[in-house]
Every structure is written in structure tokens, then in C-alpha cells.
Amino acid sequence: MIVSIQFKNNPLLFQNPVAIIATDQPSGLKGCFARMEEALKNNYYLAGFLSYEAGYAFEKCFPHEKQDFPLCYMGVYKSCEHALPWPKTFLIGKNLGNLRLNTLKEKYFSDIDLIRGHIARGDVYQITYCIKLLFDFAGSPWGLYNSLLKRQPVPYPAYIETSDFSILSLSPEKFLKKTYDRIVTKPMKGTWMRGDNFLDDLIQRLKFSRDKKNRAENVMIADLLRNDLGRIGAHVQAPRLFEVSSYRTLFQMTSTVSASVPEKIPLEELFSALFPSGSVTGAPKISAMQVIKTLEQENRRIYTGAIGYITPGRKMFFNIPIRTLLLRNGRGEMGIGGGIVWDSTAQGEWNEGLLKARFVTENGL
């Protein structure tokens, strides 16, 4: 198992694990966290991921079913290197074909109407609803990862390679960063198309920063994260709201929420309070997850889970794997999601999803 983390242009390489901590059973998660705690006590590093469906295992109200993909997959490492696994120019991989969505447009529109019905009844305020881009793949996963990263640089990319699958995460979203007794989350909610030229780009950025719908989506999730952090910490703050970040094909809106937590807070306690991030569920979180489970046609797997690492000193840094490809047995998938609120339109959300997928689908990939 190789894990390459490149968060904020700081490459960390984890390879040759002494053990793999993994489960596809919800009942196995508690044991995974216990083994992770033991590894940290013995001065090992941890690097890997939790899948989105692990979030259901933290809640008694959901059925706990065996999954077809690991809920937890963590390598145990003696050390990490400040390096990349291979040269960036090695094995360019552009061998994607048969690109298609797993949902018909008519089904998507119908689901948006159902979500708006839940909102009208007060069941939820917002739902992050996901469909998937499916494709065939042949070639170098590492080459494809670097091709995509060159096309659209992001602050929290990561690459994982195992004997059974590869994960290519071109994520612009931070899940959490914990340093000593301080934890910071940066939920992302809000998307806008970039302009056609320099002046139009400035205008579109200004419109986005003032757009009521996107600001409403964003502040709902920031409030949810403040509530989640309040369950395990103190001095909860939101020092920055409605920040706009520019990427090659789109703008995104983020907010920053922070808190102080016990320096040695148990991993299970931390993740059960915060995972999955409210930015990928909607609000209220449990109600939103219930709606998601009834509407989405298949499991999200790595999409909207968490990828990252934990040091022996219990520092940790995880992204939220959006813009993330999962490659298995010559097939690939990438989740595409968006926050649905009362004034969302099915056509608008459909267009936003296609925009988010453009970094993969354009230019012949």
C-alpha cells in the first residue's frame, strides 16, 4: 500500500506498511480504532482512508451491513518521507473511455423534487445529493493522477495504491487538521462558473461572493460544523466565512471553523462526532443521511469520506475526497454532488454537477 499526500504542496510518502488495519464490516470499526490507537502508542504513523459509509456505522439508527468496499483502510508505517512516489512525468495516463452517468436526467430531476419536498416539510434544510460518473480505464493510475492534477491544481490532493484498487483524489476541500489541541475544519459549499475573460471572471467572482443561495448553503454547513465541534471541544469559532477560491474550471466557497479539543482525544470519539463532514451530507446531518440513503442508487465508497494521515504525536490532516476517482479492475467511478436547498432547481444542479466533472470529461479524457 502506497499513500502519497500532497496537502498544501507538502508531499508526504508512506510506503511499505508493517500492517494494514481494514474492515468492510460496521462491527469491525471499533476494533480498527483500537488497533490504530495501539499503533500510535508504539510510535507508528497511520495513513489511509475512511469511506463515507463508515459514517452510518457511528449511528444506531442505520442498518449495519457488510460493504463491498473497505469502510476503513489504514496503513501502519514506521516513518514517512518528504517525497513523491514517482517522477511527475512518469507514465502519462489518459486512457478513459465509455464515460457515462449512473443516473438518467429524468431520475435526477425527480429526486430533486423529492428532496425539495423533504425541505418543504421541514425534514431537512439542505441535502448534498450525489450521482456518479462511470468509465472504463486502462493505463497508469499514477500517470492519470498527475495529468489531472496538472490540469486542475488543488490544495489537498492524495494518491493511494493497493493491490486491489487505486484512489486518485483531486480534492479542494479540507476535512480537518489537528495540531496538538487545536482542530480546524474548512467546509466547502457553493460553486460558480468562471468567466470567459479577465473582466468577466472578476464580475463572476463578485456575483458569486454575494449570491444569497450559495451563502445560505455555506452558512448552514458552517453552523452544522460548529455544532459538531462543540460536541467534543470548546472555544468554537468561525473566523472566516464565505471565502472564494479559484480553480481552473470553477469558483468554490468555503468557511473556516475551529475549536480546541483534548490533545489526546480518542480517534473513535473524534471521528464519530465529525464524520462524515456536514458539507457532504446536509443539515440536520442524521436526517440528511437518511434521505441520502433512500435516494442515491449506490454506495459512495471513498467519495466524501476522508483521506489523510496521523502522526505518532497525534497530529492529523484529512481531506474530503471530492473530485476523487476510484479505479478497480479496469473500471472507474467518480462521485459528483451538490447541496440542494429550497430554491435549488433541478436543471441548475444538473449543470453544476457537469461543471464539477469537467476537469475529467473535457479535452478527450
Phi, psi and omega in degrees: 000123176247131176235119177247117179251129181234038184295130177053043176058029177242089186289129175234134182241126176244122180212163181058062181294149175276343178198158172241128176256113187210154172202148170247011179249127176307323180293344181272352184295319181301318177295324177297316179295323178296318178292325177295318178298318180296320179297318179295321178299330180266018174067033172263158171266154174238139176209135181161222188207161163244137175278158180306319185295345173300332179298328177293330182290340179281349186241131183289340185282354181254146174295138181259097188246146174300140184252164178265010180209148184302136171283324177225137177211097184238125171277146177252121190234144177289328184200175172229157179247149173271079187199169172255154184292325180216161176303146183297336183272002186278125172055074174295134185234104179237038188259063175255140178212170177054046179291134183200160175264153180274003184223134174288152181300321180297319178295319179299313180299319179296319180294323177296320176297320178296320179296317179297329175295318176299320180293318180298326180277354180083012179293322182215166173255334183201144175231131170268109188254136189240138164239181183227144167268125179249151181197165171263150183218136172217130180139206184264114175301318179296322177295318178297317179304313181290327175298315181290321180293325176293323181292318182220087178301140181224160184280342187228056180278155178205152180226131178232132178231127175233179179288344185251336184199164173232144179237126181243103187253110177257062191269133172266006189240129173276132171275298178203150171227122180245126176232114184056245184254019182241131179234137182232132172242157182218076182295142179249127176204117182126126183224145182210143179285143177283161181282168182278342179211180187301313182292314180298324179298317177297319180295315181296322178297317179295317178300316181298315183297336182254001185290123186295319182298310183292323177294323178295316176302315186293314184290329175302315183286324176300319177296320178298316179294324176298320178294315180298316179295328179294340178289335185236353187221189180221173179055045181288131182223159172233079188292337181220127178238149170060039175282139181253126177248144182256131172236172191298326184250353185197168169256149174228151180248132179231162169227160181244129178232134184224164179198164169262139180226161175303134185302325182251036178303133179302141183300318181298320179295318181295310185288326179293334178279325190251341189256138351286163180299143177300339180292341181250005177244310190112188186221144350297153192298309185296315178299319179297317180295327177295317179294316179304316183296329181278334188260320185288140192281341180207167180296149178283330183061236185291332183301126180067019171275236178201133176238134178174201185216161177225131180271164176303332177276008175073017166287146180212154182211120181227141170265175166253115185286076163264169187048048189232129182257136173248121182248126178214126171052045176079004178239153180223158176213152175215121177290146177228117184230163177205151179279123182257123175239179186303319184268014171290149172245147182300317181294319179297318179290323177299314179297321180296320178297316178297324177296317181295331181273356189297330182295340175264319191275341184276166174058034169085359177287000000 
